[in-house]
């Protein structure tokens, strides 16, 4: 039996979900989870609120998914490369030198700052 042929909707849905989570993580990294809302993401990504809501179901689920997504990005960008590198101070290929210390660098797309 062959796998069913997809019409692209699932792939587009996954791409949209990743775009939402990338943006949500960028906002949360600057403003905290309080700054992440379905309405704000819909506006910034130029999609409908119902479209964002369909992926997550609630603001709380969106925030939880954002934390899980940021964790996965951090693991992929910092932890995994560090495990592949030789042990020791200079072995972290996923790190950047800042001054006299080595700190991991993880970047999300820049979040638009809002006046407080």
C-alpha positions as CSV (number, residue, x, y, z in Angstrom):
1,X,0.0,0.0,0.0
2,X,1.4,3.4,-0.9
3,X,1.3,6.5,1.4
4,X,-1.5,8.9,0.6
5,X,-0.6,11.9,-1.5
6,X,-0.8,15.1,0.4
7,X,-2.2,18.2,-1.2
8,X,0.1,20.6,0.6
9,X,-2.3,21.7,3.3
10,X,-0.5,19.7,6.1
11,X,2.9,21.1,5.0
12,X,1.6,24.7,4.8
13,X,0.0,24.2,8.2
14,X,3.3,23.0,9.7
15,X,5.1,26.0,8.1
16,X,2.5,28.4,9.6
17,X,2.8,26.8,13.0
18,X,6.6,27.1,12.9
19,X,6.3,30.8,11.8
20,X,3.9,31.5,14.7
21,X,6.2,29.8,17.2
22,X,9.3,31.5,15.9
23,X,7.7,34.9,16.3
24,X,6.2,34.0,19.7
25,X,9.6,32.9,20.9
26,X,11.2,36.1,19.6
27,X,8.6,38.2,21.5
28,X,8.8,36.1,24.7
29,X,12.6,36.4,24.7
30,X,12.3,40.2,24.9
31,X,9.0,40.8,26.7
32,X,8.3,37.5,28.5
33,X,5.3,35.3,27.9
34,X,3.0,38.1,28.8
35,X,3.8,39.7,25.5
36,X,2.7,36.7,23.5
37,X,-1.0,36.8,22.4
38,X,-3.0,35.3,19.6
39,X,-4.1,38.8,18.5
40,X,-0.6,40.2,18.4
41,X,0.8,37.2,16.5
42,X,-2.1,37.4,14.0
43,X,-1.4,41.1,13.4
44,X,2.4,40.8,13.1
45,X,2.2,37.7,10.9
46,X,-0.7,39.0,8.8
47,X,-2.9,36.0,9.4
48,X,-6.3,35.8,11.0
49,X,-6.8,35.3,14.8
50,X,-8.9,32.3,14.1
51,X,-5.9,30.9,12.1
52,X,-3.6,31.3,15.0
53,X,-6.2,30.0,17.4
54,X,-6.7,26.9,15.2
55,X,-3.1,25.9,15.8
56,X,-3.2,26.2,19.6
57,X,-6.7,26.5,20.9
58,X,-5.9,28.9,23.7
59,X,-3.5,31.6,24.8
60,X,-2.2,29.2,27.5
61,X,-1.5,26.4,25.0
62,X,0.2,29.0,22.7
63,X,2.5,30.0,25.5
64,X,3.3,26.4,26.5
65,X,4.0,25.6,22.9
66,X,6.3,28.7,22.7
67,X,8.3,27.4,25.7
68,X,8.6,23.9,24.2
69,X,9.7,25.4,20.8
70,X,12.3,27.7,22.4
71,X,13.7,24.7,24.3
72,X,14.0,22.7,21.0
73,X,15.7,25.7,19.3
74,X,18.1,26.0,22.2
75,X,18.9,22.3,22.2
76,X,19.5,22.3,18.5
77,X,21.6,25.5,18.5
78,X,23.6,25.1,21.7
79,X,23.4,21.7,23.4
80,X,23.7,19.4,20.4
81,X,26.8,21.2,18.9
82,X,28.4,21.3,22.4
83,X,28.0,17.5,22.8
84,X,29.6,17.0,19.4
85,X,32.6,19.2,20.3
86,X,35.7,18.0,22.3
87,X,35.5,18.4,26.0
88,X,37.0,21.6,27.5
89,X,36.6,25.3,27.6
90,X,37.4,25.9,23.9
91,X,35.5,23.0,22.5
92,X,32.0,24.5,22.2
93,X,31.4,25.1,18.5
94,X,28.0,26.5,19.2
95,X,29.4,29.3,21.5
96,X,30.7,32.7,20.7
97,X,33.4,34.5,22.6
98,X,32.3,37.7,24.3
99,X,35.0,39.5,26.2
100,X,36.9,37.0,28.3
101,X,34.0,34.4,28.7
102,X,32.4,32.0,26.3
103,X,28.6,32.3,26.2
104,X,26.1,30.3,24.2
105,X,24.4,32.3,21.5
106,X,20.8,31.6,20.5
107,X,18.9,34.1,18.4
108,X,15.3,34.4,17.4
109,X,14.1,36.9,14.9
110,X,14.1,40.3,16.4
111,X,10.9,41.1,18.3
112,X,9.3,44.5,17.7
113,X,9.6,46.3,21.0
114,X,6.5,47.9,22.4
115,X,6.7,51.0,24.6
116,X,6.0,50.3,28.2
